[in-house]
Amino acid sequence: MPKHASASQAVPSADTDRVTLKIGDTYDIDLNMRWADADSLQHLNNAVYFRFMEEGRISMFYAGHLQESSRYGPVVVHCACDFKKQITYPATIRVRHRLVRLGRSSMEHEVDLFVVQPDQQLDLRAQGRSIMVWMDFEQEKSHPWPPEVLEALATTVNRS
């Protein structure tokens, strides 16, 4: 269970009662590094960085209380990571997804992985990027983001 997840801070715009995602919105979650995530030198395995990014994405969708569908849903079409500094066991890792592009059917996030220091300061250890596409699985094609999905995700984000 995450120790920290972002609170709903998005607010309706002045001209509508609908809340939707906006460029710059962030979603944070704190995850504990497991002993099994490390190599013999106690460094976080490179593949696990992607698991942490995935856990952040999935957590954001679950926090929005979205209805699951066998026909429509998000798929990851791109995921990358630049390793800045090693992470060693034990560690609490803050995963921050920041929306940088919202298209008709795609969504791009910059993803930062920080180690949360004992004084709660954040130490950047990796930066990534992910692109999700909303899919119609029956048609095997992208589909526009439903407004209700964007509204549900907006309830999960931190907004400056």
URKA-V613894 format. One record per residue. N is the residue number from 1. OMEGA is omega in radians with two decimals (* if undefined). NEAR is the number of other ideal C-beta (glycine too) atoms within 12 Angstrom. Layout:
n:omega:near
N:OMEGA:NEAR
N:OMEGA:NEAR
This chain:
n:omega:near
1:-3.12:10
2:3.10:24
3:-3.08:14
4:3.00:24
5:-3.05:28
6:3.11:30
7:3.10:16
8:3.13:23
9:3.12:18
10:-3.11:29
11:3.12:19
12:3.06:16
13:-3.06:14
14:-3.05:8
15:-3.13:6
16:3.06:12
17:-3.10:10
18:3.06:18
19:3.10:26
20:3.12:29
21:3.09:36
22:3.07:26
23:-3.12:19
24:3.09:20
25:3.13:34
26:3.01:33
27:-3.12:45
28:2.99:33
29:3.07:39
30:-3.14:28
31:3.11:34
32:3.01:26
33:3.09:32
34:3.10:20
35:-3.12:16
36:3.12:13
37:-3.01:26
38:3.01:21
39:-3.07:18
40:3.09:9
41:-3.13:11
42:3.06:18
43:3.07:20
44:3.11:34
45:-3.09:24
46:-3.13:21
47:-3.08:16
48:3.05:31
49:3.13:35
50:3.08:27
51:3.09:25
52:3.09:42
53:3.12:37
54:-3.14:28
55:3.08:32
56:3.12:42
57:-3.09:34
58:3.13:28
59:3.13:28
60:-3.14:42
61:3.11:30
62:3.12:21
63:3.10:27
64:3.11:31
65:3.14:16
66:3.06:26
67:3.08:15
68:-3.12:14
69:3.07:18
70:-3.12:10
71:-3.06:16
72:3.06:25
73:-3.13:25
74:2.97:33
75:3.08:23
76:3.14:27
77:3.10:19
78:3.07:20
79:-3.13:26
80:3.14:20
81:2.99:28
82:-3.10:18
83:-3.07:21
84:-3.05:17
85:-3.09:18
86:3.00:22
87:-3.14:37
88:3.13:21
89:-0.08:23
90:3.12:17
91:2.91:32
92:-3.04:29
93:3.04:40
94:3.10:37
95:-3.13:48
96:3.02:38
97:3.13:44
98:-3.12:32
99:3.13:37
100:3.10:24
101:3.08:23
102:-3.14:27
103:3.13:21
104:-3.11:15
105:-3.10:27
106:-3.12:25
107:-3.13:39
108:3.11:27
109:2.82:38
110:-3.07:31
111:3.08:42
112:3.03:33
113:-3.13:43
114:2.87:30
115:3.09:32
116:-3.12:29
117:3.14:15
118:3.12:11
119:3.13:8
120:3.02:14
121:-3.13:12
122:3.14:22
123:-3.09:23
124:-3.12:24
125:3.14:34
126:3.07:32
127:-3.12:25
128:3.13:35
129:3.06:26
130:3.07:37
131:3.05:29
132:3.06:36
133:3.05:28
134:-3.00:34
135:2.88:25
136:-3.03:21
137:3.12:17
138:-3.13:12
139:-3.07:12
140:-3.14:11
141:3.03:16
142:-3.11:23
143:3.13:24
144:3.07:20
145:3.06:30
146:3.13:24
147:-3.12:16
148:3.07:21
149:3.12:31
150:3.10:31
151:3.14:26
152:3.11:26
153:3.13:40
154:3.12:35
155:-3.07:31
156:-2.93:36
157:2.96:36
158:-3.11:28
159:3.13:26
160:*:13
